[in-house]
Structures are given as C-alpha cells and as structure tokens.
Amino acid sequence: MFADKDISKFNNIETPFYYYDTDLLQKTLHTCADAAAPYQFHIHYALKANFNPVLLNQVKEIGFGADCVSAGEVRRAVEVGFDNKKIVFAGVGKSDKEINEALDLDIFCFNVESIQELEVLNELAVKKGKTAQVAIRINPNVDAHTHHNITTGLDENKFGINSWDLPECADTLKASPNLKFIGIHFHIGSQITNLDVYKNLCVRVNEFAAWFEDKGFKLQVLNVGGGLGIDYYNPDHQIPDFGSYFKIFNEFLTIKPGQEVHFELGRALVGQSASLITRVLYIKNGKKKNFVVLDAGMTELMRPALYQAYHKIENLSRISNLRSQTPIKYDIVGPICESTDCFGKEVEQPESFRGDIFAIRSAGAYGEVMASKYNLRDAIRSVYSYEI
Ligand SMILES: *Cc1c(COP(=O)(O)O)cnc(C)c1O
C-alpha cells in the first residue's frame, strides 16, 4: 500500500494522523457494488464503522444506503446526502427523542429490538400522525465464531428479540395501527471470517420468514445485517471476497418473488482503506522488554485496548532493513496512562529509532470514530491520499 513517495511525504506531516487511501476505498466500494448487482441486493453502509466526511461522501456517491445506530448518525446521513428512503435505524436503546427525530426525517425503516420499543414507536408515530415502517430484529442464536466482545446473535446477547417472544411480537404488530411491518432483520456479529456462519444464518432466516408468513404477514425485506471480516494479518491483500459472500446468500436464502435482500456492511467496506500514521517518540530498552513508545495511543485507535484486536504494525522508515537485519522484539505502546495502551506485544521489527514513522494498518473501521479526548489529547487529524 505504501509507496516510497508516501513515506517520504509522511516525514513532513505532523503526527499522529489517519491516512486514507481514497483510491483503494473507491475500488473496494465498486467491487462490492458490482458483486451485489447481479442479485439486486441492497447495501446499507454502517456509519458507525467510520463517519469521516470524505469517506462518507464516497460511499454515498456509490449509491449505497445508510445503516444508523443513533439519531446523530441518521442526521449525519441525511446531511451528507444519503437518500432518506435508504436509511435504516437499529439500536437496542433508541430514546424517545431519537425516535421522534427519525420519524420527522421519514427514514425507510426502524429495526426494532424489543416489544416495548414497538409500543413506544407506535405511540410516538400516533402523536405525529405518521406511519413508521418497521423490521423486527431477531436474535437467531447463531454463533458468529468471532471475538466474544463482538458477537451479537446469541441468546445471552442484549440485541434483538428472542424467538420465544415472537408470538407476543406478532400480536403487538397487529395491534399497532401506525406501524407498517415490512420485514425481519438480523446482525449476528462483526469480523466474521468463516463464511459457513452465514450459511447457518440463512437457514435461520428462512425458518423465521416461514413463521411470519404462516401467521399471515408478508415480508418485503429480509435484512441480514453485516459483519463480514477483513484480513488484519495481510493488509495488502486488501479487498474482501464480496463475490463469495453474496453468493452464499443467493444460494441459501429462500427469496420470494418481489422480496428484497438488504445488507449492512461496515468494516468490510472501509477497514483496509486507512492506516494510523505515528512517530516513535522514544525507545526504551529494558532487561525483560524493549519498548517502542509512539505518539499515538488508545485515544487514537482503541481497538487493541478494547478487545485485544490485532493490527499489523510496520516501521515505514526501516522497511528496507526488514530482510537484512535480525528483527528485534518490541512492545509497541502509546503515551496514554493505561497499561492496556499497547498496540502489540513482542512484535518483530527492524531496529527502530526515535523519529521513525510507523503505520498501524487496517485502521479504517472502528478507528477514527472511537477516538477520545482522554488525557485531554488533541483531536486526531486525517490526511487523504489525493492531498499528498
Ligand atoms: C455494527 C453494525 C453493522 C456493521 O457491522 P460490520 O461488522 O462493521 O459490518 C451492521 N448492522 C448493525 C445493526 C450494526 O450494529
């Protein structure tokens, strides 16, 4: 991903910053759109993965819809120019204020996560004299085989409506004049790399769809969520296999004539398109450990501290030394006053020095959006490939 010209230009830019490869992003978005087109699948981009304005604009231009998990995201999607009829709103805890705001913006669909939420949504829609389109988010109890902190579709997770509550849910839908029930929704977790998981999901979706149709409901939408993973170990192997992913749904989902299949992809669309660029402040060689202390930490990229996430780390200033030297094992840490502020332990690198530029790769998803002001750090900046 990094040409020598980039690296020499990085030297003159104040660190740390997120570096966005907008060409790669464009290629990834197109690859996904082209893979979905033969099946007429609908893609909604999950804003929570990254709402950087330049990136959002590129996603909107491709024609994708938006998957939002707060009123703030719904508002942002509308401001950026996403079609409000392509905006869906999920979330286990939507406040009355958020629901009212989304009703005013006439979004496509509320993905509702509890029976009580259905009741509240109906009440608020009645007050406004509006009809809200709803999909029921069902917890299908399918194991996503991913990190336990990013699994969402098991009985023990807080998300969605459990299967045993569906009869009551169906009654509530029937008794809610200002709700229009359009479909069922699922999202079972993130960073899913085993595509068999999606076959299991399809089987469950078919069962739930049949259950609702038995009860006399017509389903316009099957929304299967997102979660497709990226290869954090090989960031230069950049574009996820959207072809195989969509093929599974085409093969294993029972799709009725006129029925739409919706997806909500976040990470897979944007994850590889950014790196966190940071400079070495200090090298500390200890008896037991060698430390590289960077000028970026968990305040800029929280994933390693939050869920022990792996990111490939490269010393861009010494790439040419990589093969010629015996590597040294370093703990690569940030400046924040927390022991979990560590990007990697015992990571092999060429001998590194103060001032070296490091890249923390695959940081386009759940990176910039999770940046915090902890320790009263300066806001993280962004640099785009077309600028330098
Ligand atoms: C986070 C989220 C997504 C996107 O997940 P990725 O793993 O980034 O693809 C999709 N749908 C819902 C409801 C989400 O909360």
The ligand as a Tripos MOL2 file, in Angstrom:
@<TRIPOS>MOLECULE
LIG
   15    15     1     0     0
SMALL
NO_CHARGES

@<TRIPOS>ATOM
      1 C1        -22.2670   -2.5070   13.5520 C.3       1 LIG1
      2 C2        -23.4350   -2.9360   12.7890 C.ar      1 LIG1
      3 C3        -23.2800   -3.3290   11.4500 C.ar      1 LIG1
      4 C4        -21.9600   -3.3620   10.7280 C.3       1 LIG1
      5 O1        -21.0790   -4.2990   11.2340 O.3       1 LIG1
      6 P1        -19.7000   -4.6100   10.4900 P.3       1 LIG1
      7 O2        -19.0940   -5.6890   11.2740 O.co2     1 LIG1
      8 O3        -18.8730   -3.3520   10.5470 O.co2     1 LIG1
      9 O4        -20.0190   -4.9900    9.0860 O.co2     1 LIG1
     10 C5        -24.4280   -3.7080   10.7800 C.ar      1 LIG1
     11 N1        -25.6420   -3.7100   11.3740 N.ar      1 LIG1
     12 C6        -25.8260   -3.3410   12.6540 C.ar      1 LIG1
     13 C7        -27.1750   -3.3640   13.2480 C.3       1 LIG1
     14 C8        -24.7200   -2.9440   13.4030 C.ar      1 LIG1
     15 O5        -24.8910   -2.5980   14.6770 O.3       1 LIG1
@<TRIPOS>BOND
     1     1     2 1
     2     2     3 ar
     3     2    14 ar
     4     3     4 1
     5     3    10 ar
     6     4     5 1
     7     5     6 1
     8     6     7 2
     9     6     8 1
    10     6     9 1
    11    10    11 ar
    12    11    12 ar
    13    12    13 1
    14    12    14 ar
    15    14    15 1
@<TRIPOS>SUBSTRUCTURE
     1 LIG1         1 GROUP 0 **** ****
